[in-house]
Amino acid sequence: MESALGQNVANEKNLRAHMEKSLGSGEYKRMDSTSRSPQTRGNLSPNKINTLLGQMTVYNCTLYALLTTFGEK
């Protein structure tokens, strides 16, 4: 179980690095030109990314705990 948790932490770091790199590049410009609200690109600040990743981590840990607790019957 510890290796899976360590792998999740590594995946979270990779995801954060990818999101930060993508925000700096022009990768989201295509989305901006076709979306209804082009200002969405500016709303993804590093603080919001950290908050979202933190919420995803809490959700995943809670879900894992529930599944393992009720799955052991």
N, CA, C and O atoms as a MOPAC input file, in Angstrom:
PM7 MOZYME 1SCF
protein

 N      0.81600 1    -1.19500 1     0.00000 1
 C      0.00000 1     0.00000 1     0.00000 1
 C      0.85900 1     1.25800 1     0.00000 1
 O      0.49700 1     2.26500 1    -0.60800 1
 N      1.99600 1     1.19700 1     0.68300 1
 C      2.84200 1     2.38400 1     0.75000 1
 C      3.39600 1     2.73600 1    -0.62200 1
 O      3.54400 1     3.91500 1    -0.94400 1
 N      3.70600 1     1.72300 1    -1.43700 1
 C      4.23400 1     2.02400 1    -2.75800 1
 C      3.17500 1     2.69800 1    -3.62600 1
 O      3.49500 1     3.58700 1    -4.41500 1
 N      1.92200 1     2.28400 1    -3.48600 1
 C      0.85200 1     2.92500 1    -4.25200 1
 C      0.67600 1     4.37700 1    -3.81900 1
 O      0.46200 1     5.25600 1    -4.65400 1
 N      0.76700 1     4.62800 1    -2.51500 1
 C      0.65200 1     6.00000 1    -2.02500 1
 C      1.81600 1     6.84800 1    -2.53100 1
 O      1.61800 1     7.99400 1    -2.93300 1
 N      3.02300 1     6.29400 1    -2.51300 1
 C      4.18200 1     7.00900 1    -3.03900 1
 C      4.04700 1     7.28800 1    -4.51800 1
 O      4.46500 1     8.34200 1    -5.00000 1
 N      3.46800 1     6.35000 1    -5.23700 1
 C      3.26000 1     6.53600 1    -6.66800 1
 C      2.23700 1     7.64200 1    -6.91500 1
 O      2.39200 1     8.42300 1    -7.85300 1
 N      1.19500 1     7.71800 1    -6.08800 1
 C      0.20500 1     8.78900 1    -6.23000 1
 C      0.83400 1    10.15400 1    -5.99800 1
 O      0.50700 1    11.11500 1    -6.69400 1
 N      1.73500 1    10.24700 1    -5.02300 1
 C      2.41800 1    11.51800 1    -4.75600 1
 C      3.27500 1    11.90200 1    -5.95400 1
 O      3.30400 1    13.06900 1    -6.34600 1
 N      3.97500 1    10.92900 1    -6.54100 1
 C      4.79700 1    11.20500 1    -7.71700 1
 C      3.92100 1    11.63500 1    -8.88900 1
 O      4.28000 1    12.55600 1    -9.62300 1
 N      2.78200 1    10.98100 1    -9.07100 1
 C      1.86800 1    11.35900 1   -10.14800 1
 C      1.33400 1    12.76800 1    -9.94700 1
 O      1.18100 1    13.51800 1   -10.91100 1
 N      1.04700 1    13.13500 1    -8.69700 1
 C      0.55100 1    14.48300 1    -8.40900 1
 C      1.61700 1    15.52300 1    -8.75500 1
 O      1.29900 1    16.57600 1    -9.30700 1
 N      2.87500 1    15.23500 1    -8.43500 1
 C      3.95000 1    16.17400 1    -8.76300 1
 C      4.09800 1    16.30700 1   -10.27300 1
 O      4.29200 1    17.41300 1   -10.77800 1
 N      4.01000 1    15.18800 1   -11.00400 1
 C      4.10200 1    15.24000 1   -12.45900 1
 C      2.93900 1    16.01600 1   -13.05700 1
 O      3.12600 1    16.79400 1   -13.99200 1
 N      1.74200 1    15.81000 1   -12.52500 1
 C      0.56700 1    16.51900 1   -13.01300 1
 C      0.69700 1    18.01500 1   -12.76800 1
 O      0.37300 1    18.82000 1   -13.64100 1
 N      1.17000 1    18.39000 1   -11.58700 1
 C      1.35400 1    19.80600 1   -11.26500 1
 C      2.37800 1    20.43100 1   -12.21700 1
 O      2.15900 1    21.52900 1   -12.73000 1
 N      3.49400 1    19.73500 1   -12.45200 1
 C      4.52200 1    20.26700 1   -13.34800 1
 C      3.97300 1    20.41600 1   -14.76300 1
 O      4.24300 1    21.41200 1   -15.43400 1
 N      3.20500 1    19.43000 1   -15.21600 1
 C      2.62900 1    19.50100 1   -16.56100 1
 C      1.64700 1    20.66200 1   -16.68200 1
 O      1.65200 1    21.38100 1   -17.68100 1
 N      0.80000 1    20.84600 1   -15.66100 1
 C     -0.18000 1    21.93200 1   -15.71400 1
 C      0.51000 1    23.29200 1   -15.71600 1
 O      0.11200 1    24.19000 1   -16.45800 1
 N      1.53900 1    23.44500 1   -14.89100 1
 C      2.24500 1    24.72300 1   -14.84600 1
 C      2.96300 1    24.98500 1   -16.16800 1
 O      2.98200 1    26.11600 1   -16.65300 1
 N      3.55100 1    23.94200 1   -16.74800 1
 C      4.24700 1    24.09900 1   -18.01800 1
 C      3.25300 1    24.43700 1   -19.12800 1
 O      3.53100 1    25.28100 1   -19.97900 1
 N      2.10200 1    23.78000 1   -19.11700 1
 C      1.09300 1    24.01600 1   -20.14500 1
 C      0.52800 1    25.42700 1   -20.06900 1
 O      0.23100 1    26.03700 1   -21.09600 1
 N      0.38000 1    25.94500 1   -18.85600 1
 C     -0.14300 1    27.30100 1   -18.71800 1
 C      0.81700 1    28.32300 1   -19.29700 1
 O      0.38700 1    29.36400 1   -19.79200 1
 N      2.11300 1    28.04000 1   -19.24300 1
 C      3.10100 1    28.95800 1   -19.78200 1
 C      3.21000 1    28.85900 1   -21.29200 1
 O      3.63300 1    29.81400 1   -21.94300 1
 N      2.83600 1    27.72400 1   -21.85900 1
 C      2.93800 1    27.54100 1   -23.30300 1
 C      1.64300 1    27.97500 1   -23.97200 1
 O      0.71300 1    28.43000 1   -23.30500 1
 N      1.58600 1    27.83400 1   -25.26900 1
 C      0.38100 1    28.19400 1   -26.00600 1
 C     -0.56900 1    27.03400 1   -26.17800 1
 O     -1.41100 1    27.05800 1   -27.07600 1
 N     -0.45700 1    26.02000 1   -25.34300 1
 C     -1.26400 1    24.81300 1   -25.50800 1
 C     -2.75200 1    25.08600 1   -25.37100 1
 O     -3.55900 1    24.43000 1   -26.02900 1
 N     -3.13200 1    26.03900 1   -24.53400 1
 C     -4.54300 1    26.29700 1   -24.29200 1
 C     -5.11300 1    27.37700 1   -25.20600 1
 O     -6.28500 1    27.72900 1   -25.07500 1
 N     -4.33300 1    27.89800 1   -26.10700 1
 C     -4.83500 1    28.94500 1   -26.99100 1
 C     -5.92900 1    28.41500 1   -27.91200 1
 O     -6.87000 1    29.13900 1   -28.23700 1
 N     -5.81300 1    27.15600 1   -28.33400 1
 C     -6.85100 1    26.56200 1   -29.16900 1
 C     -8.18300 1    26.53400 1   -28.43200 1
 O     -9.22500 1    26.84800 1   -29.00700 1
 N     -8.14500 1    26.16500 1   -27.18300 1
 C     -9.36300 1    26.12600 1   -26.38300 1
 C     -9.96700 1    27.52100 1   -26.25600 1
 O    -11.18700 1    27.68000 1   -26.30300 1
 N     -9.12000 1    28.52300 1   -26.09600 1
 C     -9.61800 1    29.88200 1   -25.91100 1
 C    -10.37800 1    30.37100 1   -27.13400 1
 O    -11.40100 1    31.04400 1   -27.00800 1
 N     -9.87500 1    30.03400 1   -28.32000 1
 C    -10.51000 1    30.55600 1   -29.52200 1
 C    -11.85500 1    29.89900 1   -29.78900 1
 O    -12.70700 1    30.49400 1   -30.44700 1
 N    -12.06400 1    28.68400 1   -29.29300 1
 C    -13.32500 1    27.99100 1   -29.56200 1
 C    -14.28900 1    28.03500 1   -28.38800 1
 O    -15.47300 1    27.74500 1   -28.55800 1
 N    -13.81500 1    28.38800 1   -27.21300 1
 C    -14.69700 1    28.36700 1   -26.04600 1
 C    -15.55200 1    29.62500 1   -25.99500 1
 O    -15.26900 1    30.61400 1   -26.67000 1
 N    -16.59400 1    29.56900 1   -25.18700 1
 C    -17.49400 1    30.71300 1   -25.07400 1
 C    -16.92000 1    31.81200 1   -24.18900 1
 O    -17.24100 1    32.98700 1   -24.36700 1
 N    -16.07500 1    31.43500 1   -23.24000 1
 C    -15.48600 1    32.45600 1   -22.37100 1
 C    -13.96200 1    32.36700 1   -22.46100 1
 O    -13.34900 1    31.56200 1   -21.76000 1
 N    -13.35600 1    33.17100 1   -23.30200 1
 C    -11.90800 1    33.07900 1   -23.50100 1
 C    -11.08500 1    33.46900 1   -22.27900 1
 O     -9.88600 1    33.19200 1   -22.24100 1
 N    -11.69200 1    34.09900 1   -21.28700 1
 C    -10.92900 1    34.49500 1   -20.11100 1
 C    -10.68200 1    33.33100 1   -19.15300 1
 O    -10.06200 1    33.53000 1   -18.10900 1
 N    -11.14600 1    32.12400 1   -19.47500 1
 C    -10.94400 1    30.98100 1   -18.58000 1
 C     -9.46900 1    30.64700 1   -18.42900 1
 O     -9.06300 1    30.12400 1   -17.39100 1
 N     -8.66700 1    30.93400 1   -19.43000 1
 C     -7.24100 1    30.61900 1   -19.34000 1
 C     -6.58200 1    31.42100 1   -18.22500 1
 O     -5.71600 1    30.90300 1   -17.52100 1
 N     -6.97800 1    32.66500 1   -18.06000 1
 C     -6.39300 1    33.50700 1   -17.03900 1
 C     -6.82400 1    33.14500 1   -15.63000 1
 O     -6.19000 1    33.56900 1   -14.66300 1
 N     -7.88800 1    32.37200 1   -15.49600 1
 C     -8.38600 1    32.01600 1   -14.17600 1
 C     -7.61500 1    30.87200 1   -13.53100 1
 O     -7.81100 1    30.60700 1   -12.34500 1
 N     -6.75900 1    30.19400 1   -14.25900 1
 C     -6.00900 1    29.06900 1   -13.69700 1
 C     -4.66600 1    29.55200 1   -13.15600 1
 O     -3.63000 1    29.38300 1   -13.79900 1
 N     -4.69500 1    30.14200 1   -11.99300 1
 C     -3.47000 1    30.58800 1   -11.34900 1
 C     -2.83800 1    29.41400 1   -10.60900 1
 O     -3.52000 1    28.42800 1   -10.32900 1
 N     -1.55000 1    29.50100 1   -10.28800 1
 C     -0.90700 1    28.41500 1    -9.53300 1
 C     -1.59500 1    28.11800 1    -8.20400 1
 O     -1.62100 1    26.96700 1    -7.76800 1
 N     -2.15200 1    29.14100 1    -7.55300 1
 C     -2.87100 1    28.89600 1    -6.30100 1
 C     -4.11400 1    28.04800 1    -6.52900 1
 O     -4.42300 1    27.16700 1    -5.72800 1
 N     -4.82400 1    28.31000 1    -7.61800 1
 C     -6.01400 1    27.51200 1    -7.91500 1
 C     -5.63000 1    26.09000 1    -8.30100 1
 O     -6.33400 1    25.13800 1    -7.96600 1
 N     -4.51300 1    25.94800 1    -9.00700 1
 C     -4.03800 1    24.60400 1    -9.36400 1
 C     -3.70500 1    23.83000 1    -8.10000 1
 O     -4.08900 1    22.66800 1    -7.96900 1
 N     -2.99900 1    24.45500 1    -7.17000 1
 C     -2.66100 1    23.78800 1    -5.90900 1
 C     -3.91400 1    23.41700 1    -5.13100 1
 O     -3.98900 1    22.33300 1    -4.55200 1
 N     -4.89500 1    24.30600 1    -5.11400 1
 C     -6.14500 1    24.02300 1    -4.40900 1
 C     -6.86700 1    22.84400 1    -5.04300 1
 O     -7.33900 1    21.94700 1    -4.34500 1
 N     -6.95200 1    22.85100 1    -6.37400 1
 C     -7.62700 1    21.74900 1    -7.06300 1
 C     -6.91700 1    20.42600 1    -6.83700 1
 O     -7.56300 1    19.40900 1    -6.58500 1
 N     -5.59600 1    20.43100 1    -6.92500 1
 C     -4.84900 1    19.19300 1    -6.70200 1
 C     -4.99800 1    18.71800 1    -5.26500 1
 O     -5.08000 1    17.51600 1    -5.01400 1
 N     -5.03500 1    19.64800 1    -4.32500 1
 C     -5.24100 1    19.27400 1    -2.92900 1
 C     -6.60400 1    18.65100 1    -2.71200 1
 O     -6.73400 1    17.66400 1    -1.98700 1
 N     -7.62500 1    19.22700 1    -3.34100 1
 C     -8.96900 1    18.67100 1    -3.21200 1
 C     -9.06100 1    17.29900 1    -3.86400 1
 O     -9.72500 1    16.40300 1    -3.34300 1
 N     -8.39100 1    17.13400 1    -5.01100 1
 C     -8.39000 1    15.82900 1    -5.67000 1
 C     -7.69900 1    14.78900 1    -4.79600 1
 O     -8.14900 1    13.64600 1    -4.72000 1
 N     -6.61000 1    15.17500 1    -4.13800 1
 C     -5.88200 1    14.24800 1    -3.27800 1
 C     -6.73500 1    13.83000 1    -2.08900 1
 O     -6.79200 1    12.64800 1    -1.74800 1
 N     -7.39700 1    14.79300 1    -1.45800 1
 C     -8.26700 1    14.47400 1    -0.32000 1
 C     -9.39600 1    13.55300 1    -0.76900 1
 O     -9.72600 1    12.58900 1    -0.08000 1
 N     -9.98100 1    13.84600 1    -1.91000 1
 C    -11.06400 1    13.01000 1    -2.43000 1
 C    -10.57100 1    11.58800 1    -2.68700 1
 O    -11.22600 1    10.62100 1    -2.29900 1
 N     -9.41400 1    11.46200 1    -3.34200 1
 C     -8.87800 1    10.13400 1    -3.65400 1
 C     -8.54500 1     9.36100 1    -2.38800 1
 O     -8.82700 1     8.16500 1    -2.31000 1
 N     -7.95500 1    10.01100 1    -1.40000 1
 C     -7.61600 1     9.33200 1    -0.14400 1
 C     -8.87900 1     8.89900 1     0.59900 1
 O     -8.92600 1     7.80700 1     1.16500 1
 N     -9.90000 1     9.75600 1     0.59400 1
 C    -11.15900 1     9.40400 1     1.25600 1
 C    -11.82900 1     8.23100 1     0.55200 1
 O    -12.31100 1     7.30200 1     1.19900 1
 N    -11.85500 1     8.28000 1    -0.75600 1
 C    -12.45200 1     7.19500 1    -1.52600 1
 C    -11.70500 1     5.88900 1    -1.29600 1
 O    -12.32500 1     4.83900 1    -1.12500 1
 N    -10.37800 1     5.94700 1    -1.29200 1
 C     -9.56400 1     4.75400 1    -1.04500 1
 C     -9.84600 1     4.19000 1     0.34600 1
 O     -9.98400 1     2.97800 1     0.51200 1
 N     -9.93200 1     5.06800 1     1.33900 1
 C    -10.19700 1     4.61200 1     2.70700 1
 C    -11.57500 1     3.96000 1     2.80700 1
 O    -11.72700 1     2.92800 1     3.46000 1
 N    -12.56800 1     4.55200 1     2.17100 1
 C    -13.91300 1     3.96800 1     2.20500 1
 C    -13.95600 1     2.61700 1     1.50900 1
 O    -14.56100 1     1.67100 1     2.01200 1
 N    -13.31800 1     2.53200 1     0.36000 1
 C    -13.34000 1     1.27200 1    -0.38500 1
 C    -12.59700 1     0.16700 1     0.34900 1
 O    -13.04200 1    -0.98100 1     0.34700 1
 N    -11.47500 1     0.49400 1     0.97600 1
 C    -10.73600 1    -0.54500 1     1.69600 1
 C    -11.44000 1    -0.92100 1     2.99000 1
 O    -11.39700 1    -2.08100 1     3.39800 1
 N    -12.08800 1     0.03900 1     3.64200 1
 C    -12.78900 1    -0.26100 1     4.89700 1
 C    -13.99000 1    -1.16600 1     4.64700 1
 O    -14.17200 1    -2.16900 1     5.33700 1
 N    -14.80000 1    -0.81200 1     3.66800 1
 C    -16.00700 1    -1.59300 1     3.41100 1
 C    -15.73900 1    -2.80000 1     2.52200 1
 O    -16.58900 1    -3.68300 1     2.41000 1
 N    -14.58900 1    -2.85000 1     1.89700 1
 C    -14.25500 1    -3.98600 1     1.04300 1
 C    -13.66700 1    -5.15900 1     1.79800 1
 O    -13.51700 1    -6.23800 1     1.22500 1
 N    -13.32600 1    -4.98100 1     3.07600 1
 C    -12.68200 1    -6.04300 1     3.85100 1
 C    -13.67600 1    -6.97700 1     4.52500 1
 O    -13.25500 1    -7.88500 1     5.24300 1
 N    -14.95400 1    -6.79500 1     4.32700 1
 C    -15.96900 1    -7.63500 1     4.99000 1
 C    -15.90100 1    -9.06800 1     4.52200 1
 O    -16.68200 1    -9.90300 1     4.97800 1

